[in-house]
Structure formats: C-alpha cells, structure tokens
Amino acid sequence: MHPLTARCPVCETPALVPFQTINDIRYHRCETCEATVMDDSGWLGEREEKAIYDLHDNDLQDEGYRGFLSKLTNPLLERLAPGARGLDFGCGPGPALAAMLREAGMEMTVYDPFFYPEKSVLKQQYDFITCTEVVEHLHRPAEVFRQLDGLLVSGGWLGVMTCFQTDDERFANWHYRRDPTHIVFYRRATMDWLASAQGWALEIPAKDVALFQKG
C-alpha cells in the first residue's frame, strides 16, 4: 500500500489486513476499529470523482429523498434547541438536508470541497453538524473527524449517515461498495471506536445513522 494508507485512515493504527480483492481492487480490514478500506490504488482522480458527484440529483421536492434524509433529521431535531446553528458538511451540489433543517427553524451553513468550498465557514463553531453520505468518501477520515470535533461547541451534536457494513459474504455485490467513490466502510464497531477515541457519546437512532454528542 501507499504510505498514506499503510495505517488505517479511520483510527490511524497499523492494523490493516487483507480482506477481499474484487475486480483487481484490494480491500483491507482494520483489526482495531473494524473499518473496511479500499486500497488507494483503486481511488478515482479528483476530476473523475467530481464527475460522479455532478450526477447526484438531490431534489428537495422528492418526497422519497426527503424521507431518506428524515432518518437523520427527525432524531437530530429532537435533540436540538430551537434556532440552533448548524453546518451541513459535505452537502453536495444540492444541499437538500440544510433546506429541510432551515424549514424546521435551524440556522444553517453549508460546506462542500467541490461545490461550496468557502473555508471561512470552517473557522466557526456550531451547535450541530450533519454529515450525510459523506464519510464513506473521505481519504483521511481521522483528520476530518478531529476537524469536526473542533467545529462543535461543547455538548454539540454530529449526525452521520452512511450504510453500515455488516455482511462480509455480501460485500462484493453490495450496492454501496459498487459506487467507485466509496472508499471507507464503517461498521457499528467502527462508530463505537470513533466515539471512544473522540470522547463522544453515541446513539444509533435508526439504521445507518449515528448521532455523536461532544462532551
């Protein structure tokens, strides 16, 4: 592996072992945090990656999509004070989640390295941060999770949505793995490890949703 990925990108321990090779793409499993990681030899270039993101159709008027996002927004809103200040981190080309939270009375800021790259928003702190369908794309998730912790006020919430990897036998044909921009896959144990490492409390209010509260 490239030196960048010799260590697990989630927990940064040298505990990666061979997991599966699928269509010449190697995947590794971390023995510390149980993340599954694509070898960086399989990563797309930045232009190829953005071309796929450009195809995303995050239509706020699509009731099915709103229902999908509500798996995170509903439990998160139950834990937020009225008018709380939030950041939608990795919002993509159509920040529908931020719009839904604004409808619920939250004050929202958006950030995305490809579509909303204004870095001044990363120099403030927020009552909560949403990160939906983002963490599976991260080249350096450990760095990003530390960054997000620094962006949260004490007691703030981080809401993460990503498909948890559960069945090793079905990994090769899993729809989530087949997206070439997905390079890190998290298990429930990975979320437990992240919470412990960051000193966060963890709740799993719905399938594939993790709510972390900063201490």
N, C-alpha and C positions, 0 to 999 in steps of 0.2 A: 504493500500500500504506500501511497504518497505520505510523506511525513505529516501533512496536515491531518490525515485521518488514521495515523498509526494508533492514536488514542481514541477512545470513544468520544464522539463530538458532543454527547449529552452530558456524560459525567466526567470526562477527561481522564479516565483511568486507562491503563494499558491492558484492557481486559477483553479486547475483541477476539473472537474465534470464528473460523469459517462456519457459515450457516448453510447457504444454498447458492448454487450458480444456475442462473436462468437465462437462456439465450445469450450466453457469454458474459452476462453481468453478474458480478460476485456480490453477495450479501454477507454481512457479518453479524454476529450476535454478541452483545456485551454481557459478560458474566457478572458485572457489577449491578447495572441498572436495568438489564434485560431489553434494552433498545435493540432494534434491528436496523442495520445501517448499510446503505448501498456503498460499494467501493467507489471512490471518487473517479476512477477510470470510466465509470458509467454516467457521470454527470453531464448534463447538457451545457452548452455555452450560453452566455448571457442572452444573446440575440435569439437563440432557439427557445430558451426558457420564456422570454417575454412574448414571443410569437404565440405560444400556447396560452399564456395569460390573457392575451388580447382577444382570444376566442371566448372567454368566460362571459356568460350572459346573466349578470346578477340583477334581474329585473325586480324592482321593488313592488311592482303591481302583480307579480306572480305569486298567487296565494300558496302554491306548493313550496316555493322558495322561502316565503315568509314563515311558513310552518316549520320548515327545516331550521331556520335561524332561531325560531322561538324556543327550541330546545335549550338554547343558551340564554336568550334574553329573559324568558319568564322566570327561571330561578334566580338569575342575577338581579333582576328588578326587585324581587322580594327582599333582597339584602341591602339595597341602596337607599340612601336618603333622597327625598325629593330634590331635584335640581342638581344632583351630583355631577361632578366634572369627569368626563371620560375620554379616553383615547382609543380609537379603533386602529390597532396596529396591524399593518398588512392588509389594508382594506380592499385592495384590488381596484380595477377600473371603475366599478360601480358600487360605492360604499352604502349598500342597502342596509346593513346592520346599523350603521351610525344613524341613518334616517329613521329606522324603527325606534331607536333609543331616544332620538330627538322627539319623536311623536309621543313618547312616554314621559317627556319633560326633562330629559337629561341634557346637559350641555356637552356637546361632542366635538372633538377634534379628530382629524384623520391623518394617518401617515402610511405611505407605501413607498418602498425604494424605487419602484418603476413608475408609478402613476401619480403619487402625491409625495414627492421627495423633499418637502420642506423640513430641514433638520432642526429648525428652531423649535419645533413642537416637541423635540426630544430633550429640550433643556428645561422643561417644566415638570411639575408633578401633578398627578391625577388621583382622584378618588377611586377610579377603576380603569382597567384596561381590558379590551376584548381582543382576542387573537383567534379568529375562526378560520379553519382550513389554511393555516399558515405554518405551524411548527414542523409539519412534515416536509416543508420545502427548505428548511434552514441548513446552510452549510456549516454554521458554527452555533448550534443551539445553546450551548452552555454560555457563550458570551451574550447571546440575546436574552436568555432568562435572567442573567445578572443585570443586564441593562433595564429590563422591565421591572425588576425589583427596585432599582434606583428611581424609576419613574413613578412609583406608587408611594402615596402617603402612608404613614403608619396606620394599620387597620384597613388599608385599601384592598380591593379585590382584583384578581386576574382571572378572566374567564377564557378557557382554552377549549376549542372544539377541534377534534381530529379523530379519525377512525382508529380505535384501539386495535392493535394486532393481537389476536387471540389463538388462532388455529394454524400451527406450523404446517400441517399437511395440506392446507388450502392456500398457503402463501403464494405459490407460483401462479395460480389462476385468480387470485384475489383482485377485484377491480381496482382497489386502491393502489396496489403495487404496480398495476399496469400503466398508471399515469407516470410518464417519464420524468416529471418534475418532482415526484415524491421520492425523497432520498433517506428519510428517517421515519421509522415506525415505532410508536410508543405502546407499551403495554400498561396495564394498571400498575404493575410493579414499578415501571419507569416513573409514573406520576407520583407514586409513594416516595421514590428516591428523590425526585426533584423537591417535593415538599419538605422532606427531612433536610436536604442539603441547604435549602434557602431559608429554613426556619418558618415555613408557611404552614398553615392549617389547610387540609384538603377535604373537599366534599365532591362526591360524584352524584349529582342530582338527576342525571339522565344518561342514557347510553352515549358514549363517546364525548362526554362533556366533563371537564374538570374545573372546579372553582377553587382557586387558591386564595387564602387571606393572609396578607402580610402581618406579621406580629408587631 
